[in-house]
């Protein structure tokens, strides 16, 4: 689940930044770090992380203000962190839009579990929100959920159900990597226990339909060790 997920760690204490960079990296996260609030916002807008781990007490700009700014830009998950345990910190942190709150000192295993939970919840929200629209179009590929139709270059294609769902999920997340596990969970169900090679077979069939050269895919790209990404022309 966390493989390849980009996290921005914002903490003014070098020991925490360095420790998390190592610990979260070992869990498969791609970790970037910032030491103050202003640097955090610059890095956030430049890197577009999937989750932010944000200390409350920061120099130059507080974690609360950083969280407000992040929330004004979108719905990227934010977990607030603080050594202060007063309830007011929790209330204020969550009121400005934080998704969760962790008190220092914390166990890395617990922190990772919370990060995975809010990240999964965010991905599900994004997918459900995208699914509210009946039609998707990226370049000359269009998906119509109501009619269960795919049009490629103006030519109608009727895809089997699973291929249709894989294509729709990838297109909903155009430009982003969709992990193999997320594809399996969303298309085959969370209780699926079959061979994951099934996904590869469906992707191969999809490429034969949507790619000019399936051997050199340009639309459905494999991100080795992570999953697949749909690339806009």
C-alpha positions as CSV (number, residue, x, y, z in Angstrom):
1,X,0.0,0.0,0.0
2,X,2.7,2.5,0.9
3,X,5.1,1.5,-1.9
4,X,5.9,4.7,-3.8
5,X,3.6,6.9,-1.8
6,X,5.3,10.4,-1.5
7,X,5.1,11.8,2.0
8,X,6.3,15.3,3.0
9,X,7.7,15.3,6.6
10,X,7.7,18.7,8.2
11,X,9.5,19.0,11.5
12,X,12.1,21.4,12.9
13,X,13.9,18.8,15.0
14,X,16.6,17.1,12.9
15,X,16.5,13.9,14.9
16,X,12.8,13.4,14.0
17,X,13.3,14.4,10.3
18,X,16.3,12.1,9.8
19,X,14.7,9.2,11.8
20,X,11.5,9.3,9.8
21,X,13.3,9.6,6.5
22,X,15.0,6.3,7.3
23,X,12.1,4.5,8.9
24,X,9.4,5.5,6.4
25,X,11.8,4.9,3.5
26,X,12.2,1.3,4.8
27,X,8.4,1.0,4.7
28,X,8.4,1.9,1.0
29,X,7.4,5.6,1.2
30,X,9.2,8.3,-0.9
31,X,10.2,10.8,1.8
32,X,10.9,14.5,1.4
33,X,11.6,16.7,4.5
34,X,11.1,20.3,5.4
35,X,12.4,22.1,8.5
36,X,9.9,25.0,8.8
37,X,6.5,26.1,7.7
38,X,7.5,28.3,4.7
39,X,9.8,25.6,3.3
40,X,7.0,23.1,3.8
41,X,4.6,25.1,1.6
42,X,7.2,25.6,-1.1
43,X,7.9,21.9,-1.2
44,X,4.3,21.0,-1.0
45,X,3.4,23.0,-4.2
46,X,6.5,21.8,-6.0
47,X,6.3,18.0,-5.1
48,X,2.5,17.4,-4.7
49,X,2.9,14.8,-2.0
50,X,0.2,12.2,-1.4
51,X,0.3,12.8,2.4
52,X,1.8,15.3,4.8
53,X,3.2,14.6,8.3
54,X,3.1,18.0,9.9
55,X,4.5,19.1,13.3
56,X,2.3,21.7,15.0
57,X,5.2,23.8,16.4
58,X,7.3,25.2,13.5
59,X,9.5,28.2,13.0
60,X,8.5,31.0,10.4
61,X,5.0,29.6,10.0
62,X,3.1,27.3,12.4
63,X,1.9,23.9,11.5
64,X,-1.7,25.1,12.0
65,X,-1.2,27.8,9.4
66,X,0.5,25.4,7.0
67,X,-2.4,23.0,7.4
68,X,-4.9,25.7,6.6
69,X,-3.0,26.6,3.4
70,X,-2.7,23.0,2.3
71,X,-6.4,22.5,2.9
72,X,-7.2,25.6,0.8
73,X,-5.3,24.0,-2.1
74,X,-7.0,20.6,-2.0
75,X,-7.7,17.5,0.1
76,X,-4.2,16.1,0.5
77,X,-4.3,14.0,3.8
78,X,-2.5,15.8,6.7
79,X,-1.5,14.1,10.0
80,X,-0.6,16.6,12.7
81,X,2.2,15.8,15.1
82,X,3.0,17.5,18.4
83,X,4.9,16.9,21.7
84,X,2.1,18.9,23.5
85,X,-0.7,16.6,24.6
86,X,-3.3,19.3,25.5
87,X,-6.7,18.5,24.1
88,X,-6.9,22.0,22.5
89,X,-4.1,21.0,20.1
90,X,-6.1,18.1,19.0
91,X,-9.3,20.1,18.5
92,X,-7.5,23.0,16.7
93,X,-5.5,20.6,14.5
94,X,-8.6,18.7,13.4
95,X,-10.7,21.8,13.0
96,X,-8.3,23.3,10.4
97,X,-8.7,20.1,8.3
98,X,-6.2,17.6,9.6
99,X,-7.1,14.0,8.9
100,X,-5.5,12.6,12.1
101,X,-3.3,13.7,15.1
102,X,-0.4,11.9,16.7
103,X,1.4,12.9,19.9
104,X,5.2,12.6,20.4
105,X,6.8,10.3,21.2
106,X,5.1,7.9,18.9
107,X,5.8,4.4,17.7
108,X,6.8,4.3,14.0
109,X,4.6,1.2,13.4
110,X,1.5,3.0,14.7
111,X,2.3,6.1,12.7
112,X,2.8,4.1,9.5
113,X,-0.6,2.3,10.2
114,X,-2.3,5.7,10.5
115,X,-0.6,7.0,7.4
116,X,-1.7,4.0,5.4
117,X,-5.3,4.4,6.7
118,X,-5.7,8.0,5.7
119,X,-3.9,7.5,2.4
120,X,-6.2,4.6,1.5
121,X,-9.3,6.7,2.6
122,X,-8.1,9.6,0.4
123,X,-7.7,7.3,-2.7
124,X,-11.1,5.8,-2.2
125,X,-12.7,9.3,-1.9
126,X,-10.9,10.4,-5.1
127,X,-12.0,7.3,-7.0
128,X,-15.6,7.6,-5.7
129,X,-15.7,11.3,-6.6
130,X,-14.4,10.6,-10.1
131,X,-17.0,7.8,-10.4
132,X,-19.8,10.2,-9.8
133,X,-19.3,11.4,-13.4
134,X,-20.6,9.0,-16.0
135,X,-18.1,10.1,-18.7
136,X,-14.4,10.3,-18.8
137,X,-12.2,11.5,-21.6
138,X,-8.4,11.7,-21.9
139,X,-7.2,12.6,-25.4
140,X,-9.1,10.5,-28.0
141,X,-10.1,7.8,-25.5
142,X,-13.5,8.2,-23.9
143,X,-15.3,6.0,-21.3
144,X,-19.1,6.1,-20.8
145,X,-20.0,4.3,-17.7
146,X,-23.8,4.5,-18.2
147,X,-23.5,2.8,-21.6
148,X,-20.5,0.7,-20.7
149,X,-18.8,1.9,-23.8
150,X,-15.3,2.9,-24.7
151,X,-14.5,5.1,-27.8
152,X,-11.0,5.2,-29.1
153,X,-10.3,7.7,-31.9
154,X,-14.0,7.9,-32.6
155,X,-14.3,4.2,-32.9
156,X,-16.6,2.3,-30.5
157,X,-15.0,-0.5,-28.5
158,X,-17.0,-2.9,-26.2
159,X,-14.7,-4.1,-23.5
160,X,-15.3,-7.0,-21.0
161,X,-16.3,-5.8,-17.6
162,X,-12.9,-6.1,-15.8
163,X,-11.0,-4.5,-18.7
164,X,-13.5,-1.7,-18.7
165,X,-13.2,-1.2,-14.9
166,X,-9.3,-1.3,-15.0
167,X,-9.3,1.3,-17.8
168,X,-11.8,3.6,-16.1
169,X,-9.8,3.5,-12.8
170,X,-6.5,4.3,-14.5
171,X,-8.1,7.1,-16.5
172,X,-9.7,8.5,-13.3
173,X,-6.2,8.8,-11.9
174,X,-4.5,10.1,-15.1
175,X,-0.9,11.1,-14.4
176,X,-0.8,9.2,-11.1
177,X,0.5,5.8,-10.3
178,X,-2.2,3.3,-9.3
179,X,-0.7,0.5,-7.3
180,X,-1.3,-3.1,-8.3
181,X,-3.0,-3.6,-4.9
182,X,-5.4,-0.7,-5.4
183,X,-6.4,-2.0,-8.8
184,X,-7.0,-5.4,-7.5
185,X,-9.0,-4.1,-4.5
186,X,-11.1,-1.8,-6.6
187,X,-11.8,-4.0,-9.5
188,X,-11.7,-7.6,-8.1
189,X,-12.7,-6.7,-4.5
190,X,-10.8,-6.5,-1.2
191,X,-11.4,-10.2,-0.5
192,X,-9.8,-11.3,-3.8
193,X,-7.3,-14.1,-3.2
194,X,-6.4,-15.2,-6.8
195,X,-3.2,-14.8,-8.7
196,X,-2.2,-11.2,-9.3
197,X,-1.1,-12.2,-12.8
198,X,-4.7,-11.8,-13.7
199,X,-4.3,-8.0,-13.6
200,X,-1.3,-8.2,-15.9
201,X,-3.3,-10.2,-18.4
202,X,-6.1,-7.6,-18.4
203,X,-3.6,-4.8,-18.8
204,X,-2.0,-6.6,-21.8
205,X,-5.4,-7.0,-23.4
206,X,-6.2,-3.3,-22.8
207,X,-3.0,-2.3,-24.4
208,X,-3.8,-4.3,-27.5
209,X,-6.9,-2.1,-27.8
210,X,-5.7,1.4,-26.8
211,X,-2.1,1.5,-27.8
212,X,-0.7,2.2,-31.2
213,X,2.1,-0.2,-30.4
214,X,1.2,-2.5,-27.5
215,X,4.9,-3.6,-27.2
216,X,5.9,0.1,-26.6
217,X,2.9,1.4,-24.6
218,X,2.5,5.2,-24.3
219,X,-0.9,5.4,-22.6
220,X,-0.9,2.6,-20.0
221,X,2.7,2.7,-18.6
222,X,4.2,0.2,-16.2
223,X,5.9,1.8,-13.2
224,X,8.2,-1.0,-12.2
225,X,7.7,-2.2,-8.6
226,X,4.7,0.1,-8.1
227,X,1.8,-0.4,-10.6
228,X,0.5,1.3,-13.7
229,X,-0.1,4.9,-14.8
230,X,-2.3,6.3,-17.5
231,X,-0.5,9.0,-19.4
232,X,-2.3,11.8,-21.2
233,X,-1.1,12.5,-24.8
